[in-house]
């Protein structure tokens, strides 16, 4: 898998589709690897006429891992994304982010407006008070320490599956087999729980983006699950209110994940924002 030297670190990435197609930069959420934008999802974007780019954020997957005591912000992570575009010789891209990735995408639009053709913010928030108030059960997913997979792999898998079901989409449940495979494949590809804590610190250090979002002039679609327990619907509603001209799409039965039956729904949102940029 290719790696790019950007912003003083290395970012692992993968592209799909022709180099001359309009680029869609896909940004991941907290602690999640680029594989959370699955190959079939990326291939669907290519079939719609786009070049899909997925990558591991810093401190996750096979991109650079930081050390204890290191700190960074969403601005640093946005700069990583722009460095990847530079590496790929892409001047402007459609930018889509999920959860923390939506926050990074918003930050890209705020701090690098000339690089963004359109913005799709998915199950994310502005950082304003009340926009990220998880249910107690969903908050526990972020705060519980996972069992060490080198000591008890089955306990680790059971923990990961339980957490995924806690925050997932009740109308679009995963099968046990598929969920187990996802947990195992992600663990075997890369396991860096300390990086998750540093990424959480980046979210906390970056504050409320509402006033800055109000100054954006970019075609935007905000997509959010109606029953998201981790980042409530209020997060998406606040984002859409903040960004001038943003379209809000609330998806019934969707929680805080991207289940396969919703791939087309999510891609429709990305394409709707992109088409408004023409």
VENTAMO-V964471 format. One record per residue. N is the residue number from 0. BURIAL is I if it has 16 or more other ideal C-beta (glycine too) atoms within 10 Angstrom, else O. D_LAST is the distance of its C-alpha to the last C-alpha in Angstrom with 1 decimal. Layout:
N BURIAL D_LAST
N BURIAL D_LAST
//
This chain:
0 O 32.1
1 O 30.5
2 I 30.9
3 I 29.3
4 O 31.3
5 I 29.2
6 I 30.3
7 O 33.9
8 I 33.7
9 I 32.7
10 I 29.8
11 I 30.0
12 I 26.7
13 I 25.6
14 I 22.5
15 I 21.6
16 I 19.7
17 O 19.1
18 O 18.6
19 O 15.8
20 O 13.6
21 I 10.9
22 I 13.4
23 I 14.2
24 I 17.1
25 I 19.5
26 I 22.1
27 I 25.4
28 I 27.7
29 I 31.2
30 I 33.4
31 I 31.3
32 I 30.7
33 I 27.6
34 I 29.3
35 I 28.3
36 I 24.9
37 O 26.9
38 O 26.4
39 O 25.8
40 I 23.0
41 I 21.4
42 O 22.1
43 I 20.4
44 I 17.1
45 I 17.7
46 O 18.4
47 I 15.0
48 O 13.6
49 I 13.5
50 I 16.0
51 I 17.9
52 I 20.0
53 I 22.8
54 I 25.6
55 I 28.8
56 I 28.7
57 I 31.6
58 I 34.9
59 I 34.0
60 I 34.1
61 I 34.7
62 I 33.1
63 I 35.5
64 I 37.9
65 I 39.2
66 O 42.8
67 O 44.7
68 O 44.2
69 O 40.9
70 O 38.3
71 I 34.6
72 I 31.8
73 I 28.3
74 I 27.3
75 I 29.1
76 I 27.3
77 I 23.9
78 I 25.2
79 I 26.2
80 I 22.6
81 I 21.4
82 I 24.4
83 I 23.4
84 I 20.0
85 O 22.1
86 O 24.5
87 I 21.9
88 O 20.6
89 I 17.0
90 O 15.6
91 I 12.7
92 I 12.3
93 I 11.2
94 I 14.6
95 I 16.7
96 I 20.3
97 I 23.3
98 I 26.2
99 I 27.1
100 I 24.0
101 I 22.1
102 I 24.1
103 I 23.4
104 I 19.6
105 I 20.0
106 I 22.2
107 I 19.7
108 I 17.2
109 I 20.2
110 O 21.8
111 I 19.1
112 O 16.1
113 O 14.9
114 I 14.7
115 I 12.5
116 I 8.7
117 I 9.6
118 I 13.2
119 I 15.3
120 I 18.9
121 I 21.3
122 I 24.9
123 I 25.0
124 I 26.2
125 I 26.2
126 I 29.7
127 I 31.2
128 O 34.6
129 O 34.7
130 I 31.3
131 I 32.7
132 O 36.1
133 I 36.8
134 O 39.5
135 O 42.8
136 O 42.4
137 I 38.9
138 I 40.0
139 O 42.8
140 I 40.4
141 O 39.3
142 O 42.8
143 O 45.0
144 O 45.9
145 I 45.4
146 I 48.5
147 O 48.9
148 I 47.9
149 O 50.4
150 O 53.1
151 O 52.1
152 O 49.1
153 O 49.6
154 O 49.7
155 I 46.4
156 I 44.8
157 O 46.2
158 I 44.9
159 I 41.4
160 I 41.3
161 O 42.7
162 I 40.1
163 I 37.2
164 I 38.7
165 I 39.3
166 I 35.6
167 I 34.1
168 I 32.8
169 O 35.8
170 I 34.2
171 I 33.1
172 I 36.1
173 I 36.4
174 O 39.5
175 O 42.1
176 O 41.8
177 O 38.1
178 I 38.3
179 I 41.4
180 O 39.7
181 I 36.7
182 I 39.1
183 O 41.2
184 O 38.5
185 I 36.9
186 I 40.4
187 O 41.3
188 O 38.1
189 I 38.5
190 O 40.4
191 I 40.1
192 O 40.9
193 O 41.6
194 I 38.0
195 I 36.9
196 O 39.1
197 I 37.6
198 I 34.1
199 O 35.4
200 O 36.7
201 I 33.3
202 I 32.0
203 O 35.0
204 O 34.9
205 I 31.3
206 O 32.1
207 O 30.1
208 I 26.4
209 I 26.1
210 O 26.4
211 I 24.0
212 I 21.3
213 O 21.7
214 O 20.5
215 I 17.1
216 O 13.9
217 I 11.3
218 I 9.7
219 I 12.8
220 I 14.7
221 I 18.4
222 I 20.5
223 I 24.3
224 I 27.4
225 O 29.6
226 I 32.7
227 I 31.7
228 I 35.0
229 I 33.9
230 I 31.1
231 I 31.6
232 I 29.1
233 I 29.7
234 I 27.8
235 I 24.5
236 I 25.3
237 I 26.0
238 I 22.7
239 I 20.7
240 I 23.0
241 I 22.6
242 I 18.8
243 O 17.6
244 O 15.4
245 I 15.8
246 I 16.3
247 I 19.6
248 I 20.6
249 I 24.3
250 I 25.6
251 O 29.3
252 O 31.6
253 I 29.4
254 I 31.1
255 I 30.3
256 I 29.3
257 I 26.9
258 I 29.1
259 O 28.3
260 O 28.2
261 I 25.2
262 I 23.1
263 O 21.0
264 O 20.7
265 I 19.5
266 I 17.0
267 O 15.7
268 I 15.1
269 I 13.3
270 I 11.0
271 I 10.6
272 I 9.6
273 I 7.2
274 O 5.5
275 O 5.6
276 O 3.8
277 O 0.0
//
